Structure formats: C-alpha cells, structure tokens
C-alpha cells in the first residue's frame, strides 16, 4: 500500500509541475490541464468509494 501512495503523490507532483510550466506560457491551457486533472481525480475517488 505505501508504494501506491508514493506513486499517487509522484503523479500529483508531476501534474503540478506541468501546470506551473504551462501557466507561464498559456494561462488558459494551464487552467484546462488543471481542471481535467481535478475532474479525473474526483472520478477516481468516486470509483474508489463505490468499490468499498
């Protein structure tokens, strides 16, 4: 279980870094990537709760 948690934290750090780089070049694109990431995270969380 700790390995999965570390992978999730690494994925979040990667997404934050990508958004930070994109936000400097194109604020709209950075916001779009962030919104898609949040939506995917919510969907994943809902599916995790549904399987319990």
C-alpha positions in Angstrom: 0.0 0.0 0.0 2.8 2.5 0.7 4.1 2.1 -2.8 0.8 3.0 -4.3 0.6 6.1 -2.1 4.0 7.2 -3.2 3.1 6.7 -6.9 -0.1 8.9 -6.4 2.0 11.6 -4.7 4.5 11.5 -7.5 1.7 11.8 -10.0 0.3 14.9 -8.2 3.7 16.5 -8.1 4.2 15.8 -11.8 0.8 17.4 -12.7 1.5 20.4 -10.5 4.9 20.9 -12.3 3.3 20.6 -15.7 0.6 23.1 -14.8 3.2 25.5 -13.4 5.2 25.4 -16.7 2.1 25.7 -18.8 0.6 28.6 -16.8 3.7 30.7 -17.6 3.2 30.2 -21.3 -0.5 29.9 -21.6 -2.8 30.6 -18.6 -5.8 29.1 -20.4 -4.0 25.9 -21.2 -2.7 25.5 -17.7 -6.1 26.1 -16.3 -7.6 23.5 -18.7 -5.0 20.9 -17.7 -5.6 21.6 -14.0 -9.4 21.3 -14.5 -9.0 17.9 -16.3 -6.7 16.7 -13.6 -9.2 17.6 -10.8 -12.1 16.0 -12.7 -10.0 12.8 -13.2 -9.1 12.8 -9.5 -12.7 13.2 -8.5 -13.8 10.4 -10.8 -11.1 8.1 -9.4 -12.1 9.0 -5.8 -15.8 8.3 -6.5 -14.9 4.9 -8.1 -12.7 4.0 -5.1 -15.5 4.8 -2.7 -18.0 2.9 -4.9 -15.9 -0.3 -4.7 -15.8 -0.3 -0.9 
